[in-house]
Amino acid sequence: MHDYHEHKHAHEHTHSDGSVHSHAHVHEHGHEHDHNHAHTGAAAGEREEVKALLNYMLSHNRHHAEELLGLSERLRGLGMETAAKSMDEAISYYKKGNELLEKALADIGE
């Protein structure tokens, strides 16, 4: 089982004019613990965890691809066709990666 949790804390900053303020930061930490894969139930639980993580990553990547598409369209609107084409290429890699994640899910019985 993986233990993922967040740590929230603030960093204080002093600027050259003497003003002081703080910024809150969140850091995620994942810790691995030993697993016993000898039992069918443990292996099934691990399989479900992997499937859930793959589903999450697929959804996350799809969202990023949509955001990148919006940026590409904005670049085109600004007359920056070369940059938009680079963005389109990046989007194609997200799409290819998503296809492979979908295949991995199918391969594990999604």
C-alpha positions as CSV (number, residue, x, y, z in Angstrom):
1,M,0.0,0.0,0.0
2,H,1.3,3.5,-0.8
3,D,0.8,6.2,1.7
4,Y,0.3,9.5,-0.1
5,H,-0.1,12.6,1.9
6,E,0.4,16.4,1.8
7,H,2.4,18.7,3.9
8,K,1.3,22.3,4.1
9,H,3.5,25.0,5.3
10,A,4.4,28.6,4.6
11,H,7.7,30.2,3.6
12,E,8.5,33.8,4.8
13,H,10.2,36.1,2.4
14,T,11.9,39.5,3.0
15,H,12.2,41.8,0.1
16,S,14.9,44.4,-0.5
17,D,12.6,47.2,0.7
18,G,12.2,45.4,4.1
19,S,8.6,44.2,3.5
20,V,8.0,40.6,4.8
21,H,5.2,38.3,3.7
22,S,4.7,34.5,3.4
23,H,3.6,32.1,0.7
24,A,1.8,28.9,1.5
25,H,3.1,25.8,-0.2
26,V,1.7,22.2,-0.4
27,H,4.1,19.4,-1.0
28,E,2.9,15.9,-1.7
29,H,4.8,12.9,-0.4
30,G,4.5,9.3,-1.4
31,H,6.0,6.6,0.7
32,E,6.3,3.0,-0.3
33,H,5.8,0.2,2.2
34,D,6.6,-3.5,1.8
35,H,3.9,-5.6,0.2
36,N,3.1,-9.2,0.7
37,H,2.0,-10.5,-2.7
38,A,1.7,-14.1,-1.6
39,H,-2.1,-13.7,-0.9
40,T,-4.6,-13.5,-3.7
41,G,-6.5,-10.7,-1.8
42,A,-3.4,-8.6,-1.5
43,A,-2.6,-9.0,-5.3
44,A,-6.2,-8.1,-6.2
45,G,-6.0,-5.0,-4.0
46,E,-2.7,-4.0,-5.7
47,R,-4.3,-4.6,-9.1
48,E,-7.2,-2.3,-8.2
49,E,-4.9,0.4,-6.9
50,V,-2.9,0.3,-10.2
51,K,-6.1,0.5,-12.2
52,A,-7.3,3.4,-10.2
53,L,-4.0,5.2,-10.6
54,L,-4.0,4.6,-14.4
55,N,-7.6,5.8,-14.7
56,Y,-6.6,8.9,-12.8
57,M,-3.6,9.6,-14.9
58,L,-5.6,9.1,-18.1
59,S,-8.2,11.6,-16.9
60,H,-5.5,14.0,-15.8
61,N,-3.7,13.8,-19.2
62,R,-6.9,14.3,-21.1
63,H,-7.6,17.4,-19.1
64,H,-4.0,18.7,-19.9
65,A,-4.5,18.0,-23.6
66,E,-7.7,20.0,-23.6
67,E,-5.9,22.9,-21.9
68,L,-3.0,22.7,-24.4
69,L,-5.5,22.8,-27.3
70,G,-7.0,26.0,-25.9
71,L,-3.5,27.5,-25.7
72,S,-2.8,26.4,-29.2
73,E,-5.9,28.1,-30.4
74,R,-5.0,31.3,-28.5
75,L,-1.6,31.3,-30.1
76,R,-3.2,31.0,-33.6
77,G,-5.4,33.9,-32.7
78,L,-2.3,35.9,-31.9
79,G,-0.8,35.0,-35.3
80,M,1.8,32.8,-33.7
81,E,1.4,29.8,-36.1
82,T,4.8,28.3,-35.5
83,A,4.3,28.2,-31.8
84,A,0.8,26.8,-32.3
85,K,2.2,24.0,-34.5
86,S,4.6,23.1,-31.7
87,M,1.7,23.0,-29.3
88,D,-0.2,20.7,-31.7
89,E,2.7,18.4,-31.8
90,A,2.8,18.3,-28.0
91,I,-0.9,17.5,-27.9
92,S,-0.4,14.6,-30.3
93,Y,2.1,13.1,-27.8
94,Y,-0.5,13.4,-25.1
95,K,-3.0,11.7,-27.3
96,K,-0.6,8.9,-28.1
97,G,0.3,8.5,-24.4
98,N,-3.4,8.3,-23.6
99,E,-4.0,5.6,-26.2
100,L,-1.2,3.6,-24.5
101,L,-2.7,4.1,-21.1
102,E,-6.1,2.9,-22.4
103,K,-4.3,-0.2,-23.8
104,A,-2.7,-0.8,-20.5
105,L,-6.1,-0.6,-18.8
106,A,-7.5,-3.0,-21.3
107,D,-4.6,-5.4,-20.8
108,I,-5.2,-5.6,-17.0
109,G,-8.9,-6.1,-17.5
110,E,-10.5,-2.7,-17.3
